[in-house]
């Protein structure tokens, strides 16, 4: 008997049950987008942590360790790297959202910077997460469905079925369904990670046998490099152009991958969830105990175990495990994996749909759109995004992969405008806009997408993916930061809008630096920099040999880098706790946040302007398309 | 806040448009949160327990089946603890689902025994499951409602009798 359809039906029924509950709570369409900002803090914490890890940890993290070994220890610190941005931003963004009654990242950026470019960029990042990043994971799940049903269900049918379930609960229940179901999905996904690990260890004969297998691998000179970081940096031309010595897992590769991971909690998805919460009370606990400690521990222990098991024997990969266990366990683990992926995909789709309709289309082209039509249009857009994702999963998987790899590094470029809003008042509007523009260029030029597009037009870059073994997130941020600093220095006299001034005034009033936090500031900087240096930065080279005996054997009975990773995961939890609570960066706040009342303004009729904008958009698209065709015909190959 | 006016300039219009969702705390909040926890508990402990129970049946290992039953009992205990935290009991839907599932599985078990297709380990695994669940159910009723009131949970008088008693 095939248990997968039975469990799948049960899962679909549960999603529809919660969609119904959410739709009834929504009161028609009134609270579709943000659940009336009433999501409980603990639900919000679970959803953010679950979406941050999603299916990525199992599908990609374990596979990367299985294929490349422990040479990229940043993967073991994923929980900490994902938690740090939340500690830095969430509390302040929630307060600003509450004060100005904002409900998405796009709205925050528009209110503070008044930049349509930044709003459009945030929307593009949300779309990338919803279509490509989530699409990649859904495609992997569809392949697993094909495998588990012995080919009885084809790939297009599997991807369509998964999309239909996702579409159903997102369009019916909106943010409430995504949140309520998301909390259950997060727990289920976490337990699935433990379950996969348990079965892998049982299959191998225990943790001792796993490490015995790793010892045998390390004894093979051809595979010994899988257990070390190959230096601080290697000045190669990048993947696809020049191979690195040993492998590409240098210390700076790790640091830049960690930076890429830090993009998720600066993305519109995570911020949407934060702004939909009714209170910031759960932020510190969520980032410290749920994200860094629990989910971080799952990655550092369980996902690493799974990756190591796949290194020892390829049969212990996710697909192999699902096939080897009993069908009821296989179905249960698969549904857990599906829950994790759909959690992130659902949040991504809702955020992307809102960003496109409510943050772009409505203010630019159709200001008279009423509430019901806005929600219905968003539902249609969500359907179209999902359709695009399914089509790409089946017809253009390579393009999907290339686009999916852009999501995290591009989201990381949002750090500079977010820092400007929350902490660094000297970042001016022109600096943030130009910086993000250069950051995007930096990412695109070091990712296969940009390289392939330029190559299509006949321009071959002399480098490949991740030149100098540095991930695109860091290249983008280097350009982003440099330009932001320079432009900020020259544009300090430019004033900010009324809302931005109110945001600054409000934050400085409601969050005066406490004496304890002020006195610990230098300690916080020192601890953070030390952790970054040793856990994911150049200090990783010490981890190669930190837990080795003089004869080269493993002092902890496990690879030295794994032990190093576990040590700094524990230290990282301490760091997140210290920053959240002691430095009060994410600590609970009891103050009331009254709504900001903007002064009344004279309002002009926008219909003609909206009509003109639509005409300009169509004309620009047509000219752009023509130019691309001409350039491709003239210079392309 | 009200729907934004059509004549607001682009940037300002957006600022006023952001607040169409009234900030509200759902009246059903605690119940919803309880339901989320109940679903999470059963998705994890319940289904894992079921899987281990079936594994024990497949391998003819009573001890493994007993471990699965222990997990199912743990799911019940977690459910009752959640009920206690939220100061509520099982909902009518949960009761109906639980009794229905118990009856259905009992029927399957009886049919399995009658068709003579069960091993001794399977037989004892089934008996243990139904025995433990029945004992647990009674224990729950007795501890929650007391000996006398536990019986009253099932003894529902027709309206005419209630009127007559008055």
Interface residues (C-beta under 8 A of the other chain):
Chain A: X7 X14 X21 X25 X30 X31 X32 X33 X34 X35 X36 X37 X38 X40 X42 X43 X100 X101 X102 X103 X104 X107 X110 X111 X114 X180 X183 X184 X187 X188 X191 X195 X278 X326 X328 X329 X332 X358 X359 X362 X363 X364 X367 X368 X370 X371 X497 X499 X595 X598 X601 X603 X604 X605 X606 X607 X609
Chain B: X1 X3 X4 X5 X6 X7 X8 X9 X10 X11 X12 X13 X14 X15 X16 X17 X18 X19 X20 X21 X22 X23 X24 X25 X26 X28 X29 X32 X33 X35 X36 X39 X40 X43 X44 X47 X48 X50 X51 X54 X55 X58
